[in-house]
Amino acid sequence: MGIEAQDLEIRIGARQLLAPTTFHVENGDHIGLVGRNGAGKTTLTRVITGDMLPAGGSVSIKGKLGYLPQTTKAGDQDEIALDRVMDARDIGTLIARLRKTEKQMTSTDQKVMEKAMKRYDRALAEFDNAGGYAAQAEAIKMGVSLGIDEDTLRQPLHNLSGGQRRRIELARILFSDSDTLILDEPTNHLDADSIEWLRGYLKRFQGGWLVISHSTELLGETVNRVWHLDARTGTISMYNLGWQAYLKQRAADEARIRRDREVAEKKAERLMKEGIRLHAKATKAVAAQQMIRRAQRLLAQTQPVERAEKVADLRFPTPAPCGRTPIMAENISKTFGSNEVFSGVDLAIDRGSKVVILGENGAGKTTTLRILAGQEKSDTGRVVYGHGCKIGYFAQEHDTLDNNATVLENLQFVAPDLDNTQARTILGSFLFSGEDADKPTKVLSGGEKTRLALATLVTSKANVLLLDEPTNNLDPQSRDQVLSAIRKYEGAIVLVTHDEGAVQALQPERVLLLPDGDEDLWNDDYLDLVALE
């Protein structure tokens, strides 16, 4: 059971992300896949799972593979959340039959209804014989462990928030009885209790798994192997070590590479000088060429020193002038089906104010931001935009990006006044240089999409930023840049986040508590709630 890759090569355009590499994932292998942003970690998982084709080599899967991509999009939004989880096992077809006959049982045609009732009894008996009720109890328990209560599990997916749907997809993969797991940023949208439960689950998992995560706590407690994907060479360095031992060994390896490189460069420099000196003598031309070639071989055979990882140069824009209260929400509410998310919420966003929205997953935090941004309509009340209001909206699911457009086209859409050179210069500061600016957005990793979405904010003159989980998918250095930009921004910010550091950087004046809509002055006692929400 597991994954076998033979001479696997990955390319995006002319760029080689992975040189031909052979590897395997077996039972008991708990692997953390790490590497700088843009190295190709997410692309590698997509190739392994068959979502993308390799440039060369092959991948074979033995047993059942469960894959949680970084961006999850469930197909049928009318499907019940619990059914979505249970569908990951073989009983999925039985559940589909049950749901179909349930609809037919409501028919006004007596004969159709009677036939449906008989079929329902048979389907229910098969469901019971297949262990359906025990599996249902297990699925509910798993959902609750990930912060989804039973009432929410019985809601259709379109009634759930983005964070809740992400948890459903994670529960689905873990429930699937897969032999091998690939999880791309599994802690996104999870609260502290759910992350603790996930750590325990992964430690106990007897099969093999490969995880991409910026959570060093998760890696530190669960992995027994680390694979480092080197963006410079397109190679994977495989360490059969836990996280802390890997960090020490990696530091030692980098120190050794620096020493070896320094020695090689000094030797090459002497050979080059001697070759140039001899080249001036016609009788020594052959010897000179040999020395120069030796110098070149010496450098080629020595691994280059890894340069410090580039970080996006992020500064939010100077806010355009505006009136005293750029946004005023009055008596807004939202209901999805029979699920009332929140009602009677009032919120005034004054010029330069800093507000954080807190609430459990599903309490309506993202929906509130979407209503304030004009992306969604409130069922009641209204949102009034003041004089000069200019909104910059960062969506946690990157909904503001056009996946079918290129990176450059996405930026030019929000900033049409920029010429090609100016747009590429801005993208370069966000680490999209050269051909990367011409990539289709749909091939970007979650971290790259986050950087692109932030780049579109920078080009605006927004005086109100609505930020929904802006530090998701970011490496520590890029996260620090976002926190610094939040700290320095002079306009108004309304923030939704599970990141305590982001709230501390914001230094909020007020907090809005959902779903009740209570507003309070900020105090640090609320900080304890941030990671728990």
WONOR-V857557 format. One record per backbone hydrogen bond with DSSP energy under -1.0 kcal/mol. NH is the residue of the N-H (numbers start at 1). CO is the residue of the C=O. Records with the same first field share a line. If there is no record, write none. Layout:
# WONOR-V857557
NH = CO, CO
This chain:
# WONOR-V857557
2 = 62
3 = 25
4 = 60
5 = 23
6 = 58
8 = 21
9 = 56
10 = 18
12 = 15
15 = 12
17 = 10
18 = 10
19 = 234
21 = 8
23 = 5
25 = 3
29 = 26
31 = 209
32 = 225
33 = 211
34 = 227
39 = 36
44 = 40
45 = 41
46 = 42
47 = 43
48 = 44
49 = 45
50 = 47
51 = 46
52 = 46
55 = 9
56 = 9
58 = 6
60 = 4
62 = 2
66 = 180
68 = 182
79 = 76
81 = 155
82 = 153
84 = 80
85 = 81
86 = 82
87 = 83
88 = 85
89 = 86
92 = 89
95 = 91
96 = 92
97 = 93
98 = 94
99 = 95
100 = 96
101 = 97
102 = 98
103 = 99
104 = 100
105 = 101
106 = 103
107 = 104
113 = 109
114 = 110
115 = 111
116 = 112
117 = 113
118 = 114
119 = 115
120 = 116
121 = 117
122 = 118
123 = 119
124 = 120
125 = 121
126 = 122
127 = 123
128 = 124
129 = 125
130 = 126
131 = 128
132 = 127
135 = 131
136 = 132
137 = 133
138 = 134
139 = 135
140 = 136
141 = 137
142 = 138
143 = 139
144 = 140
145 = 141
146 = 142
147 = 144
148 = 143
153 = 149
154 = 150
155 = 152
157 = 79
158 = 77
159 = 156
160 = 157
165 = 161
166 = 162
167 = 163
168 = 164
169 = 165
170 = 166
171 = 167
172 = 168
173 = 169
174 = 170
175 = 171
179 = 64
180 = 64
181 = 208
182 = 66
183 = 210
184 = 68
185 = 212
188 = 185
190 = 187
192 = 531
195 = 191
196 = 192
197 = 193
198 = 194
199 = 195
200 = 196
201 = 197
202 = 198
203 = 199
204 = 200
205 = 201
209 = 29
210 = 181
211 = 31
212 = 183
216 = 214
219 = 215
220 = 216
221 = 217
222 = 218
223 = 219
224 = 30
225 = 30
226 = 239
227 = 32
228 = 237
229 = 34
230 = 235
234 = 230
237 = 228
239 = 226
241 = 239
246 = 242
247 = 243
248 = 244
249 = 245
250 = 246
251 = 247
252 = 248
253 = 249
254 = 250
255 = 251
256 = 252
257 = 253
258 = 254
259 = 255
260 = 256
261 = 257
262 = 258
263 = 259
264 = 260
265 = 261
266 = 262
267 = 263
268 = 264
269 = 265
270 = 266
271 = 267
272 = 268
273 = 269
274 = 270
275 = 271
276 = 272
277 = 273
278 = 274
279 = 275
281 = 278
284 = 281
285 = 282
288 = 284
289 = 285
290 = 286
291 = 287
292 = 288
293 = 289
294 = 290
295 = 291
296 = 292
297 = 293
298 = 294
299 = 295
300 = 296
301 = 297
313 = 429
314 = 312
320 = 461
323 = 387
327 = 349
328 = 384
329 = 347
330 = 382
332 = 345
334 = 342
336 = 339
339 = 336
341 = 334
342 = 334
345 = 332
347 = 329
349 = 327
351 = 324
353 = 350
355 = 493
356 = 510
357 = 495
358 = 512
363 = 360
368 = 364
369 = 365
370 = 366
371 = 367
372 = 368
373 = 369
374 = 371
375 = 370
376 = 370
379 = 333
382 = 330
384 = 328
386 = 326
389 = 386
392 = 464
394 = 466
398 = 395
401 = 398
405 = 402
407 = 439
408 = 437
410 = 406
411 = 407
412 = 408
413 = 409
414 = 410
415 = 411
418 = 415
423 = 419
424 = 420
425 = 421
426 = 422
427 = 423
428 = 424
429 = 425
430 = 427
431 = 428
432 = 427
436 = 433
437 = 434
438 = 435
439 = 436
441 = 405
442 = 403
443 = 440
444 = 441
449 = 445
450 = 446
451 = 447
452 = 448
453 = 449
454 = 450
455 = 451
456 = 452
457 = 453
458 = 454
459 = 455
460 = 457
463 = 390
464 = 390
465 = 492
466 = 392
467 = 494
468 = 394
469 = 496
472 = 469
474 = 471
479 = 475
480 = 476
481 = 477
482 = 478
483 = 479
484 = 480
485 = 481
486 = 482
487 = 483
488 = 484
489 = 485
492 = 463
493 = 353
494 = 465
495 = 355
496 = 467
503 = 499
504 = 500
505 = 501
506 = 502
507 = 503
509 = 354
510 = 354
511 = 520
512 = 356
513 = 518
514 = 358
517 = 513
518 = 513
520 = 511
522 = 509
526 = 523
529 = 526
533 = 529
